Amino acid sequence: MSSEKNKVMNPVIEAINNRMSIRSYEPKPIPRDIINTIIEAGNQAPSRGRQEKGSKEFLFQPWRFVVVENSEFKQKLIQTTYPFWKNMTESMKETHPEIYEQVMMQYEAMPEPKDMVYYSAPVILFVIGPAGYAVSCALACENIMIAATSLGLGSCYVGFGAMVKGNAEVVQALELTDDERIYGPIVLGYPKDEPSTLASIRPKKKEPKIKWI
Ligand SMILES: Cc1cc2nc3c(=O)[nH]c(=O)nc-3n(C[C@H](O)[C@H](O)[C@H](O)COP(=O)(O)O)c2cc1C
């Protein structure tokens, strides 16, 4: 079977295969046209249709995007989400000591101000959509990450980064309503030449389980 593998290659497959979570970024801004191109790729994803109460219109593309570049706002995000990261990391001390050690190595090596949630990425991209549209929004997220790879950028889907509902100021800035959810956020930036220590604990991709009928 392995002789059938990897016979077909093109730039899209290459970008899909090359995408990996990047956790160490150059402090270099991303040009706006590049950010817009990446968001447009997300916007092209397939989506489930929905009808809002009282409306006959059938709506697609449930997502909206918030791009965070501002350093002060990033600090507010970090202060809000860091306790969740810390709790989870502390719990790994017992359960997964080898991962805990790698994470702490990255933490120690990080310059101040330390950011283990968003990895000091120049852009934090929030994909926001109504509750119940996780599949559609996740498809947009994947398009975003593949487009980023194809343009020489690194990305990481940061689940911890979404835990911001406890901070009213952040909720207000994101214009987050009660029936909305955050998908991602996805951090974006130019990868550092030297990969983060966390790259060493990247799970090895397994062969796909396939049944042919
Ligand atoms: C729903 C979801 C949540 C994730 N949350 C985080 C996170 O909070 N921090 C992080 O560093 N990586 C996070 N990741 C990235 C995964 O750790 C990563 O995708 C996985 O280890 C596979 O590695 P790869 O992306 O390099 O293929 C998340 C991924 C997904 C899909």
The ligand as an SDF file (V2000), in Angstrom:
LIG
                    3D

 31 33  0  0  0  0  0  0  0  0999 V2000
   -9.0500   22.6080   19.4960 C   0  0  0  0  0  0  0  0  0  0  0  0
   -7.5610   22.8020   19.5960 C   0  0  0  0  0  0  0  0  0  0  0  0
   -7.0350   23.4610   20.7020 C   0  0  0  0  0  0  0  0  0  0  0  0
   -5.6610   23.6720   20.7960 C   0  0  0  0  0  0  0  0  0  0  0  0
   -5.1700   24.4120   21.8400 N   0  0  0  0  0  0  0  0  0  0  0  0
   -3.8370   24.6720   21.9080 C   0  0  0  0  0  0  0  0  0  0  0  0
   -3.3230   25.5170   22.9350 C   0  0  0  0  0  0  0  0  0  0  0  0
   -4.0620   26.0790   23.7600 O   0  0  0  0  0  0  0  0  0  0  0  0
   -1.9920   25.7440   22.9600 N   0  0  0  0  0  0  0  0  0  0  0  0
   -1.1430   25.1850   22.0340 C   0  0  0  0  0  0  0  0  0  0  0  0
    0.0600   25.4330   22.1040 O   0  0  0  0  0  0  0  0  0  0  0  0
   -1.6060   24.3740   21.0470 N   0  0  0  0  0  0  0  0  0  0  0  0
   -2.9280   24.1190   20.9560 C   0  0  0  0  0  0  0  0  0  0  0  0
   -3.4190   23.3480   19.9250 N   0  0  0  0  0  0  0  0  0  0  0  0
   -2.4860   22.8010   18.9150 C   0  0  0  0  0  0  0  0  0  0  0  0
   -2.2720   21.2880   19.1100 C   0  0  0  0  0  0  0  0  0  0  0  0
   -1.4760   21.0760   20.2460 O   0  0  0  0  0  0  0  0  0  0  0  0
   -1.5810   20.7450   17.8430 C   0  0  0  0  0  0  0  0  0  0  0  0
   -2.4100   20.9480   16.7440 O   0  0  0  0  0  0  0  0  0  0  0  0
   -1.2460   19.2600   17.9770 C   0  0  0  0  0  0  0  0  0  0  0  0
   -0.2410   19.0740   18.9420 O   0  0  0  0  0  0  0  0  0  0  0  0
   -0.7530   18.6690   16.6360 C   0  0  0  0  0  0  0  0  0  0  0  0
    0.4040   19.3360   16.2020 O   0  0  0  0  0  0  0  0  0  0  0  0
    0.4610   20.1070   14.8130 P   0  0  0  0  0  0  0  0  0  0  0  0
   -0.5720   21.2090   14.8160 O   0  0  0  0  0  0  0  0  0  0  0  0
    1.8550   20.6630   14.7340 O   0  0  0  0  0  0  0  0  0  0  0  0
    0.1630   19.1250   13.7250 O   0  0  0  0  0  0  0  0  0  0  0  0
   -4.7780   23.1610   19.7920 C   0  0  0  0  0  0  0  0  0  0  0  0
   -5.3310   22.4960   18.6870 C   0  0  0  0  0  0  0  0  0  0  0  0
   -6.6990   22.3420   18.5760 C   0  0  0  0  0  0  0  0  0  0  0  0
   -7.2620   21.6770   17.3420 C   0  0  0  0  0  0  0  0  0  0  0  0
  1  2  1  0
  2  3  1  0
  2 30  2  0
  3  4  2  0
  4  5  1  0
  4 28  1  0
  5  6  2  0
  6  7  1  0
  6 13  1  0
  7  8  2  0
  7  9  1  0
  9 10  1  0
 10 11  2  0
 10 12  1  0
 12 13  2  0
 13 14  1  0
 14 15  1  0
 14 28  1  0
 15 16  1  0
 16 17  1  0
 16 18  1  0
 18 19  1  0
 18 20  1  0
 20 21  1  0
 20 22  1  0
 22 23  1  0
 23 24  1  0
 24 25  2  0
 24 26  1  0
 24 27  1  0
 28 29  2  0
 29 30  1  0
 30 31  1  0
M  END
$$$$
